[in-house]
């Protein structure tokens, strides 16, 4: 049921934490959860294809789908694929990812999402906010159980038996690099800042000085979409609701 529940996080500096893996991932998943909750809420306001915000809203929904897919593919590489030691995090955690029926449904769920958005864009008269909400209701279990809640099994006491703190931090760094290398930076960074509540932590997302300086220009490229997001991507304050 929407709004989906956010994952637990901590306000500490992730670079100094032994349990950084779980929380680093949880912050990204919370950004996605906020995005889905936001789409559900906006769908009530943008009720048909004649609404003035219909096109930017569809573009925003497309971004949300792309970010969900990026997270899924990133998790697949990070947790389910074997590393140089021939053992995957998924195996260490009892097959939480590869054995999950919900995890296996995520790709088809996202394909359905893309197809519906394309259908509505091609024929706006077929769009209804109630239909979008119904679609989100159908997606709730696969996404919640297969993409978000699985991170809760990544308990530090289990991971610490197989990996040192240095190894875990290196793996996290590689994961972040993969996400940034396999996405459009003009979207990824503003998406993270516009879907993260700074009151929960000042240490996420981790942004370089260069990235911070470029953020205003990056955000401007998709400004109509970020105007619909929960937070202003540059000022980091809540967007006023239309």
N, C-alpha and C positions, 0 to 999 in steps of 0.2 A: 504494500500500500504506500502510495506517495503522500508526503515526501519520504524518500528513502532515508534510512538512518545513517549518519556519518560514522566512519570508523574512529576508534579512539586514537588520539595522538598526544604528544607531549610538546611543551614549548621550548625544550632544550636545544642547544646547538648540536645538530646531527653529526657534525665533524668530530665531536668529542665523545660520542656515545658508542658503547659496545653493542647496543641493540638498534643501531641506525638502519639496518636493512628493513626491518618491519615498518618503522615509522616513515622512512623515506618513501617507501612504496605506498603506505597508507595516505600520505599527503596527496599524492597524485591521484589515487583512487577517490579520495574525498573531492578533489576538483571535478572529477567526472560525475560523481554523485550529485554535486551541486548543479552541474550542467543539466543532468536529467531532471532533477527537481525543478529547475528553472524552465525547461521546455514544457514540463507538465503544467506549470503555473501560467506561462505565457500563452499556451494553447487555449486557455479559457478566455483570454483577452483577444487574441487573434483568432476569431472564430470562423472566418471564411476567407476565400481567396481574393475577395475584394478589399480586404483591410489594407491600409497604407503601409503597414509593416510586414505584409505577407512575404515579399521577396527577400528582404534582409533576414526575416525569421527562418525561411527555408535555407538560406545560406548559413545561418547560425546552426541550424539542425544538422546540416551537412558537416560542419566543423566538428560538432559533437560526435557524430558517427565516425569521422576520421580519427579523432582522438581515442575513442573507444577501441577501434581496430588497432591503432598504434600500441595501446596498452596491452591488448591481448597478444599481439605478435611479440612484443617485448617480454611479456611474462613467459610466453612459450619458449623463447630463447634463453631467458634468464633462469627459469625454474625447471623446465621440462627437458632441455637439451643437456647431454653429458658434456662436462668440461674436460680439461686435459687429464684429470685424474680418473676419467671414465665413469664418474658417478655424478648424477644430477642432484640438484637440491630437491627435486620432486621425489627421487628415490629415498633420500635421507628423511624426507617428511612423509614417507609411507604412501607415495603415489597420489597425494592429495589432488594434483592437477590432472594427470593422465587418466586416473580412474574415476574422475568426477563426470557424471552424465551431464551436468549443467555446463561444465567447461567445454564439453564437446559440442554443445548446442550454440555456443556464442557466435561462431562464424556464420551460421545460417540465420541467426537472429539479426546480425548486422547486415547481411545481404537483403533480408526483408525490409529493413529500415531504409537502405539505399534505394530499393525499388519503389517504395511508397513515396519517398521524397521526389524521385524523378517523375513519377506519375503525376503528383500534385503540381510540380513545376511546369510540366508540359500542358496540363489542363487544370488551371487554378480553380475552375468552377467545381471540380470534384473534391476539393479540400474542405474538410470540416475539422475544427479544433477538437470536437468530440471524438472523431475518428483517430486523430493523432494521440489523444489520451488513451483510447482503447488499445492502440498499438503499443504504447508505453506500458500499459498494464500487462500485455502479453509478454513483453520483454523483461519484466521485472525479475522473475525467478531465475532465468538463465544468466542475466547480468549480475544480479545480487549474489547468487550462490556460486556462479561459475567464474566471476571476474573480480568481485570485491571481497567477499567474506573469506575466500581461501587464504588470504594473507594472514589470517588469525592463527593458522596452524604453524606459521614460521616462528616458532618459539625460540628465543635466544639460547636457552639451556640445551636445546637439541642441536642447533647449528654450531654452537661453540665446541661441541665434541668432534666436529669434522674440520672446522675452519678457524684459523686464528683471526684476531681482530684486524690485522693488516690485510689478510686475504679477503675478508668480508668487505672492507672499505674499498679495496681494489676492484672487487666484483661490482660494487655499487657504482663506482666511477665508470666502469666499462658499460654498465647498464644505462647510465645517464647519457654517456657518449653515443650509445646506439640509438637512443630515443631522439637525440638532437640531430644525428646524422641521417635518420630515416624519416624525417618530417620537415615540413616547411617552417623554418625558424620565424618567419613573419607571422605564423599562426601559433606555434607551440608556446613561445615565451609569453605573448599577450594572453593566451588561453590560461596558462598557469596563474599569472598574476590577477586575472579577472575572475578566477574561480577559487581563489584561496582567501580565506578570512585571516588577515594579519593578526587579529586578536588571538588566534590559536597558536601562532608562532611567527617570529620575525626572521627565522632562519630558513624559511622555505618560500618560494623556490630558491635554490642556490644559483645566484646570478653573478657573472663576472662584472668587473667595472666596465668593460667594453659593452657587454650586453645591457647593462643598466643605462648607459649613455645612449644606446641605440633604441631603447624601448619606446620612446615617444614616436619615433619615425616608423617603427614596426607596427605599433598599434594603429597609426593613422591609415595604414594600407587596408584595414578591414574595420574601420571605425563604426560603420553602421551595424556590424555584427556585435562588436564589443559594447555598443550602447544598450544592447539587450541582455548583456551578461550581468551577474550579480554585483560585480565590483568594477570600478574604473581601473583598467589595466596599468595606468601610469600613476594616478593619484593614490591608488590602493584604498579607496573609500567606496562605500556602497553607492551604486547607481540609484538615482531617484526613479521610482516606478512611474511609468507613463500614466 
